Each structure stands twice: as structure tokens, then as C-alpha cells.
């Protein structure tokens, strides 16, 4: 955990705790590459390096959960060569980064429809999750082939099937029951969602889980995101009063 105290005039001030769960929509790789006259793959590679910086910054700040939106369900509609480059990059990092994550105490979990990937990729994902399963320093969720609407529909279908089998009564379905059927079951909802590149929308990311999240939209393109910007986002979060709709201003 980071040192959160400092002395001022003989008084020790305790900094507010960091958010438990930070989620990041990593946006801007393509524009970053295009601005430099480089192929899109160059931007995705730089974006992967920025993801590594975000993981390190989260660990240093004492954040317990970090979710990175790496590949959306809509990304499958991109040109086939770009999809191939993205999946090749994902395969490379699954092969080469897992040992580093394990050494740093990071537990990796993948959320999303992994069945859309090939069998070799699914094996790599399974191995990476198994190799880091007992780590506790940071819980890292990587959203791959993820779409929140599909996740919500799958949860609704699962509950409907349970009702049809007589395992649960319709009136017994509440928010807790629904949450248990999401891919994020057992994880805390995000406290803070950061999106880079100047866009100000969720883009089908954690729609259910984001009900009471705070949002920060940054103009920086994702490959330029660094630890200083991560810390600035945490400071902005700490300055906000979260009411959850429970009381008047």
C-alpha cells in the first residue's frame, strides 16, 4: 500500500483512500498511430505499453481492482487485418506478460465472450488465469470480446432458464440474483471509470455495474496515458462527494 500520510505544521494529514475499483476505457490507439503516419498496429502496441503503465500505477496507488476494456464485441466488425493484428498482440502479451504479473502479485481474469476466439487463444487465457489465481496484490480484469448488452441478456436468459426449471421463483429475482449471473460476479462495482481520447460515452461497457460510478473523461489518447494522469484522476475522484441518490445536496 502507498504512504498516504504527510505532516503539515506538526499535524499529520491522512490522504483519502483510493477507489477500490477503477475501470478504464482505453481509447485512441488508432488516432495516435494515424497522427504519426504509422499503421494501426503501431498504435495498438503503444496502447499495450500504456496498459502496463496503468497496471503499475494502480498497484502503487493501492487500487485493489482494475478493469481494462481491451477488445469490445463491436471490435470484431473492424477490418479483418486489424482484428488479426489485435488478436496477435493479445496472444503475444498472454505469452510474455503472465510471468511478470505473477511476480507482482497480480491476479488476471478475463471477462467477455472468449468463445469467439480460437481454441489456442482460449487455452492461453485459461493458463494465464490459472497461473495468477492465487495472487492478491491487484485484481486485474481484462475485458476481451466484451459487450455489456450481451452480458445483460445472457444473465436474463440464465435466470429465465432457472425459472423454467423451477429452481427459482420469478419474484425471488432481485438485483443480487441478477448480479450473480454477470461475468463480473463476485467483483465490486467500479467506483471510477476513466475514458481517454476525449470521447464521453460508455460504449457498451459495464452498463449494469456502472450505476453509481464516477466518470472522468480525458482528452489524452490512450498510448500517451501515464502514471501522472492516473494519479490526477484519483485526486479528482477523491474530491467528489458520492451521494448514491440517498440524500439531498
N, C-alpha and C positions, 0 to 999 in steps of 0.2 A: 504494500500500500504506500502511496506517496505521503510525504510530510505535509500535513495540512495546517500546521501552526506557524505563527510568526509573532515576534514581540514588537510592540509599538508603545513607547512611553511607559515601559515597565508592565504593560498589560499583555497577556498572551491572547491573541485572537485565533479562533478556530475557523478555518475556511469551511464553507458548506460542503457537504458530501457530494461527490459526483453523481450523475444519474446512474441508476442501476443498469439500465439497458439503453444503449444508443444504436439506432439503425441508420444506415446511410444509403441513399440512392446515388450511386456513383455514375454521374452523367457528364458527358463532354469529351470522351475519348476521340470520337470521330472528328469533331470540330477542332480539337487540339492538333491532331495529325494534319488535317487539311490546312490549317493556318500556317503550318510549317512546310507545306508541299510534300508531305510524306504519305505513304499508304496507310490505310485504316489500321492495319495490323501493328504499325509503329505506335499508334495511339493506344491500342489495347495493351501492348506490352508496357508502355509507360503507366497506364492505369493500374496494371497489376503491381507495379512498384509502389504506386500511391497506396494501394490496399495494404501492402506490407507496412508502410509508414503509419497507416491508421491503426493497424493491429498493435503496433508497438506503442503508439500514443495512448491508446485505450488502456493497455496494460499499465503504463506508467501513471496514468491518471487515477487508477483504481476502479475503472469501469468493470463491472462483472460480466456483462453480456454485450456483445457487439454483433449486429446483423448487417451483412453487406449484400446489397442487391446486385448480383454479378451478371445474371443472364435471365431475362424475362421470358415468359411463354410467348410473347409477341416477337422476341428476337429471332425465333425460328423463321419468320417471314422475311428476314433480311436476305440479301443476295447470297447464294449458296457458297461462294468463295469466302465471304466474310464469316458466315456461320462456321465453315470449316476452320478458318483461322482462329476463331474464338474457342472452339472445342479443342483444337490442338494446343492452344495456350493453357486452357484448363487442365488438359491431360499433363502438360509439362509441369505445372505447379503442383498437381497432385502427386506427381512422381518425385519432385525435388524439394518441396517445402514442408512435407509432413514431419520429417526428422527435426527440422528447426522448430516447428510448432510444438512437437512433443518435448523437446528440451526446455522450451519456455513455459511449459505447463498449460498450453492452450488446448482446449477440447474443441475439436471441429465437428460440426454437424451440418448436413446439407438438407435444406428444405426445398420442396418443389417436386415436379413430376420427373423423377430420374429415369422412368421407363422410356422416355423419349430419346435418351442417349443409348449408344450401343452397349453391348454386353461388357466390352473391355473397360469403358468409362464407368459403368456401374460397379464393376469389381474394384476399380481404383477408389471410388467413393467409399465403398464398404470397408476397404482396407484402411483408408485414412481415418474413418470414424473409429474403427476398432483400435488402431494404434494410439489414438489420443483419448480413448474413452474414459480413462481414469484421471485425467488432468483436471485441475481445479482453479488455476490462476485466472483464466479467462475463458468464458464460453463463447466460441466463435461460430455463428450461424452464417452459412453462405447460401443465398437464395439462387438456385440454378433451375432453369426451366420453370420458374415460379410465376404464378398469376393468382392474385387474391380472389378473384371471382370464381375461378376453377376450384380453389381451395374451399371456399364457402359452399359451393354447390356439392362438392364431394362430402363435406360434413353433413349437409342436409340429406343427401342420399343415404349416408350411413345411418343416420338417425331414423329415417323413414323405413329402412330395411329392418332396423331393430324393433320398430313399432309393428311392422308387418309380421315379424316372428313372435310377437307377444313378449318381447324381452323388456319393453319399457312402454309405459302409458304416454299418450301424447301430452297430457297435462304435466307430466314429470319432466318434460324438456324445458330446461332453463338455460341461462347464459353459461353456467358452469358445465352443463352437459354438452352444449354446443362447442365450447372451447376445448373440451377433451377430445373432440373429433377433428380438430385442426392439426395441421402439420407442426404447429408450434406448441402443441400440448405439453404442459409441464414447464413452459418458459414464461417469464414475466413479460407483460406487455411493454413495448418500448416507451420510455419516458421522453426521449428526444429523437426526432427524425431530422436528419440533415440531408439536403439535396444540393448538389453542386450544379454549375453551368447556367444559373440564372432562371431555370425553369421553376415554376411554382405549382406543382401538382404531384399527386401520389403515384400516378401511372400504374394503377393496379397492384400496389404494394401494401401488404399488411392492412387491408381495409378494415377488417374487424378489430385487429389488435391496436390500431392507431386511434381509437375512440377518444382518448384523453392525452394523447401525446402532444408535446410542444414541437413546433416546427421552426427550423432555421433554413433559409434559402440563401445560398451563397453564389455570387457571380463567377467565382473561380471555376475553371474547367477541372475535371477530376484529376488528370495527371499532375496538376500543379498543387493539389491539396497536400498539406503538410501538418506536422505536429503543432505548429503555432496556430493554424486555423482551427484545428481540433480543440485546442485549449480555449481559443476565443469563443467557440461555440459553447463549450462547457460553462464559461463565465457568463455568457448571455443567458443560458438556461438557469444558472444559479440566481440570477437577478429577478426571475419571474415568480409570481405567486400563483400556485396551481390550486384552483378552487374546485374543480371537478363538478361544477354546477350545483354545489351543495349549499352555498350561501351567497347573499347579495354582495356586490362590490363594496 
